[in-house]
Amino acid sequence: MKKLLPVLFFFAGTLTITAQIYTAKPGATSISFFSEAPLENIEAVSKVVTIVMRPATNDIQTRLSIQTFKFKNALMEEHFNENYMESEKYPDATFKGKINEKLDLTKEGETKVTITGIMDLHGVQKEVKMDGIVNKIGEEIKLDSKFKVKVADYNIKVPSMYVKNIAEVVDVTFNAVLEPFKKK
């Protein structure tokens, strides 16, 4: 939360009467990944994702603590954090980018979008582009995206004895419900 405050203050400081900032609705956000491999599929989910979106500029930022991913068993989780993601050294994954299409949030409904920006994962910053859907429902905005992450692009080393256990490309699914930010 301490890392989110400067981002929120930055956005809050640039608010105008017509501009609104949206943040993740508690309990309504998740990011998951799936790695299909011959010996064993690996999947995990985190429901602790920080998101800030400013529709007036289409800016979007996310932060995820790597250690919040939960697996079907504790040993997988331990290997993920210690051997692959080195989450003590690289505790967070972040994304800072823009939704490329103009959003009309005065109307309800779905808009297919592309999102481009910089993903910082495992100490590597890489420009990425992903497809998504923005769905305006009442005061809330629902964001959904599926994209792929190539493990080697982020210098994530897989020990040779586990090469057949981990896919080279991991499927990532992102779902979030955002609500207008309200100062407390």
C-alpha positions in Angstrom: 0.0 0.0 0.0 2.9 2.4 0.7 4.1 2.0 -2.9 0.6 2.9 -4.2 0.2 6.1 -2.2 2.6 8.2 -4.4 0.8 7.0 -7.5 -2.6 7.9 -6.1 -1.4 11.3 -4.9 0.1 12.0 -8.4 -3.2 11.2 -10.0 -5.3 13.0 -7.3 -3.2 16.1 -7.8 -4.1 16.2 -11.5 -7.8 15.8 -11.0 -10.3 18.1 -12.6 -14.0 18.3 -12.2 -14.5 16.1 -15.3 -11.6 13.7 -14.6 -12.0 10.6 -12.5 -9.6 8.1 -11.2 -10.6 4.4 -10.8 -9.0 1.9 -8.5 -9.4 -1.8 -7.9 -12.6 -2.8 -6.1 -11.6 -4.9 -3.1 -11.9 -8.6 -3.7 -12.8 -8.2 -7.4 -9.4 -8.4 -9.1 -7.3 -11.3 -10.0 -4.3 -12.2 -12.1 -3.5 -15.8 -12.9 -1.1 -17.8 -15.0 -1.1 -21.2 -16.5 1.9 -23.2 -17.7 1.2 -26.3 -19.7 4.0 -28.8 -19.7 4.3 -32.5 -20.4 4.9 -33.6 -16.8 2.7 -31.3 -14.8 0.6 -28.2 -15.5 1.3 -25.3 -13.2 -1.2 -22.6 -12.3 -1.5 -19.9 -9.7 -3.7 -17.0 -8.9 -3.3 -13.7 -7.0 -6.2 -11.6 -5.9 -4.0 -8.9 -4.5 -3.4 -6.5 -7.4 -3.2 -2.8 -7.2 -4.6 -0.9 -10.2 -5.0 2.8 -10.9 -6.7 4.0 -14.1 -7.3 7.5 -15.3 -9.8 7.4 -18.2 -9.3 11.0 -19.2 -5.8 10.1 -20.4 -6.3 6.3 -20.7 -3.3 5.8 -18.3 -3.2 2.5 -16.4 -0.8 1.2 -13.8 -0.7 -2.0 -12.0 1.4 -3.5 -9.2 1.5 -7.1 -8.0 3.5 -8.6 -5.2 4.9 -11.8 -6.6 4.6 -13.6 -3.3 0.8 -13.2 -3.3 0.4 -16.0 -6.0 -1.2 -19.1 -4.5 -0.6 -22.6 -5.9 -2.3 -25.9 -5.4 0.6 -27.0 -3.2 3.1 -25.3 -1.0 6.1 -26.9 -2.6 5.2 -25.3 -6.0 4.8 -22.0 -4.4 8.2 -22.3 -2.6 10.0 -23.2 -5.8 8.2 -20.4 -7.8 9.3 -17.8 -5.2 12.8 -19.0 -4.5 14.1 -20.7 -7.6 12.3 -19.0 -10.5 11.0 -15.5 -9.6 13.5 -14.8 -6.8 10.8 -12.8 -5.1 13.0 -11.6 -2.3 15.2 -9.9 -4.9 12.4 -8.9 -7.3 9.3 -8.6 -5.0 6.9 -6.9 -7.5 5.7 -7.0 -11.1 4.5 -3.7 -12.5 2.9 -2.4 -15.6 2.6 1.2 -16.7 0.9 2.0 -20.0 -2.1 3.3 -21.9 -5.3 2.0 -23.4 -4.9 2.9 -27.1 -8.6 3.4 -28.0 -10.7 6.3 -27.0 -13.1 5.3 -24.3 -16.6 6.8 -23.9 -17.4 6.1 -20.3 -20.6 8.1 -20.5 -22.2 5.0 -22.0 -22.4 1.5 -20.7 -21.1 -1.4 -22.7 -18.1 -3.3 -24.0 -15.1 -1.9 -25.9 -12.4 -4.1 -27.3 -9.0 -2.4 -26.7 -5.3 -2.8 -27.0 -3.1 -1.8 -24.2 0.6 -0.9 -24.6 3.2 -0.1 -22.0 6.2 -1.3 -20.0 6.0 -4.5 -18.0 8.7 -4.8 -15.3 9.0 -8.4 -14.2 12.0 -10.1 -12.6 14.1 -6.9 -12.9 13.5 -6.7 -16.7 11.5 -3.9 -18.3 10.0 -4.8 -21.6 7.5 -3.1 -23.9 4.4 -5.2 -24.3 1.1 -5.0 -26.2 -2.0 -6.9 -25.1 -5.6 -7.1 -26.2 -8.4 -6.5 -23.7 -12.0 -5.6 -23.1 -13.2 -2.6 -21.1 -16.8 -3.0 -20.0 -18.6 0.0 -18.3 -21.4 -1.2 -16.0 -23.0 1.6 -13.9 -20.1 3.4 -12.0 -17.8 0.4 -12.4 -15.3 -0.5 -15.1 -14.5 -4.1 -15.8 -11.1 -4.9 -17.4 -10.3 -8.3 -18.9 -7.2 -9.4 -20.7 -5.4 -12.5 -21.7 -1.8 -12.4 -22.9 1.3 -14.5 -23.1 4.6 -14.1 -21.3 7.8 -15.7 -22.7 9.8 -16.8 -19.6 13.2 -16.2 -21.3 12.2 -12.5 -22.1 12.4 -11.8 -18.4 15.6 -13.7 -17.6 13.7 -16.3 -15.6 16.0 -19.2 -15.4 14.6 -22.7 -15.3 17.1 -25.3 -13.9 17.9 -28.0 -16.5 16.3 -30.7 -14.4 13.0 -28.9 -14.5 12.9 -27.7 -18.2 10.2 -30.2 -19.1 8.1 -29.0 -16.1 7.8 -25.4 -17.1 6.4 -24.1 -20.4 8.5 -21.6 -22.3 5.4 -19.4 -22.7 3.0 -18.8 -19.9 -0.7 -17.8 -20.4 -1.7 -14.9 -18.2 -5.3 -13.9 -17.4 -6.2 -10.5 -15.8 -9.6 -9.6 -14.5 -10.4 -6.5 -12.6 -13.4 -4.5 -11.5 -12.6 -0.8 -10.9 -14.6 1.8 -9.0 -14.2 5.5 -8.8 -11.5 6.5 -6.3 -13.0 8.2 -3.2 -10.9 10.2 -0.9 -11.3 9.0 2.7 
